[in-house]
Amino acid sequence: MNAWLCLGLAILAEVIATSALKSSESFTKLLPSIAVVVGYGVAFYCLSLTLRQIPIGIAYAVWSGAGTALIALIGVVAYRQKLDPAAMLGIGMIVAGVLVLNLFSKSSAH
């Protein structure tokens, strides 16, 4: 499987698991709790597969940065959480960092 596709699956699984973590209400609800455990398992498995081709620093930066931005977006849309300008700027800087890594770094394995 393509390493970047696998990394995308890892990000998606982590975002689903983190969203379910909020819904699990401290693991008191069964179905969201199962989604958390399965989602994080899939996320870490897929992340481990990407490390065969993508350097660990690059893979983790993309995984954590994209996950952070997506979870913030889900928080705003699904949970009606508010982001102040400093939070939006910080998340924008994370996204910009991931873009710089992928577009300009020779360390990234494309």
C-alpha positions as CSV (number, residue, x, y, z in Angstrom):
1,M,0.0,0.0,0.0
2,N,1.2,3.5,-0.7
3,A,2.8,5.0,2.4
4,W,1.0,8.3,2.1
5,L,-2.4,6.6,1.6
6,C,-1.7,4.5,4.7
7,L,-0.8,7.7,6.6
8,G,-4.1,9.2,5.5
9,L,-5.9,6.2,6.9
10,A,-3.9,6.6,10.1
11,I,-5.0,10.2,10.4
12,L,-8.7,9.3,9.6
13,A,-8.7,6.5,12.2
14,E,-7.1,8.8,14.8
15,V,-9.7,11.5,14.2
16,I,-12.6,9.1,14.4
17,A,-11.1,7.6,17.7
18,T,-10.6,11.0,19.2
19,S,-14.1,12.2,18.3
20,A,-15.5,9.0,19.8
21,L,-13.4,9.6,22.9
22,K,-15.5,12.7,23.6
23,S,-18.7,10.8,22.9
24,S,-17.7,7.9,25.2
25,E,-18.1,10.1,28.2
26,S,-15.1,8.8,30.0
27,F,-15.6,5.3,28.7
28,T,-19.1,5.0,30.2
29,K,-20.8,4.4,26.8
30,L,-20.0,1.1,25.2
31,L,-20.2,1.8,21.4
32,P,-18.1,5.0,21.4
33,S,-15.6,3.3,23.8
34,I,-15.2,0.4,21.3
35,A,-14.7,3.0,18.5
36,V,-12.0,4.6,20.6
37,V,-10.0,1.4,21.1
38,V,-10.5,0.1,17.5
39,G,-9.8,3.6,16.0
40,Y,-6.5,4.1,17.9
41,G,-5.5,0.5,17.2
42,V,-6.0,1.1,13.4
43,A,-4.3,4.5,13.6
44,F,-1.2,3.2,15.2
45,Y,-1.0,0.2,13.0
46,C,-1.3,2.3,9.9
47,L,1.2,4.8,11.2
48,S,3.7,2.0,11.9
49,L,3.3,0.8,8.3
50,T,4.1,4.3,6.9
51,L,7.4,4.3,8.8
52,R,8.8,1.7,6.3
53,Q,9.0,4.5,3.7
54,I,8.4,7.9,5.4
55,P,10.9,9.2,8.0
56,I,9.4,9.1,11.5
57,G,9.7,12.8,12.1
58,I,7.9,13.6,8.9
59,A,5.2,11.0,9.3
60,Y,4.5,12.0,12.9
61,A,4.5,15.7,12.1
62,V,1.9,15.2,9.3
63,W,-0.1,12.7,11.4
64,S,-0.3,14.9,14.5
65,G,-0.6,18.2,12.6
66,A,-3.4,17.1,10.3
67,G,-5.2,15.3,13.2
68,T,-5.0,18.4,15.3
69,A,-6.5,20.6,12.6
70,L,-9.3,18.1,11.8
71,I,-10.2,17.6,15.5
72,A,-10.4,21.3,15.9
73,L,-12.7,21.5,12.9
74,I,-14.9,18.7,14.3
75,G,-15.0,20.5,17.7
76,V,-16.3,23.6,16.0
77,V,-18.8,21.8,13.8
78,A,-20.0,18.9,15.8
79,Y,-19.6,20.2,19.4
80,R,-20.2,23.9,18.8
81,Q,-16.8,24.8,20.4
82,K,-15.5,28.2,19.8
83,L,-12.0,29.0,18.6
84,D,-10.5,32.4,19.4
85,P,-8.2,34.2,17.0
86,A,-5.1,32.8,18.8
87,A,-6.3,29.2,18.4
88,M,-7.1,29.8,14.8
89,L,-3.7,31.3,14.2
90,G,-2.0,28.4,16.0
91,I,-3.9,25.8,14.0
92,G,-3.1,27.7,10.8
93,M,0.6,27.6,11.7
94,I,0.4,23.8,12.3
95,V,-1.2,23.4,8.8
96,A,1.3,25.7,7.3
97,G,4.1,23.6,8.9
98,V,2.7,20.4,7.4
99,L,2.5,22.0,4.0
100,V,6.1,23.3,4.2
101,L,7.3,19.8,5.1
102,N,5.5,18.2,2.2
103,L,6.1,20.8,-0.4
104,F,9.6,22.0,0.3
105,S,11.5,19.5,2.5
106,K,13.9,17.1,0.9
107,S,13.5,14.9,4.0
108,S,10.0,13.9,3.0
109,A,9.8,10.7,1.0
110,H,7.6,11.5,-2.0
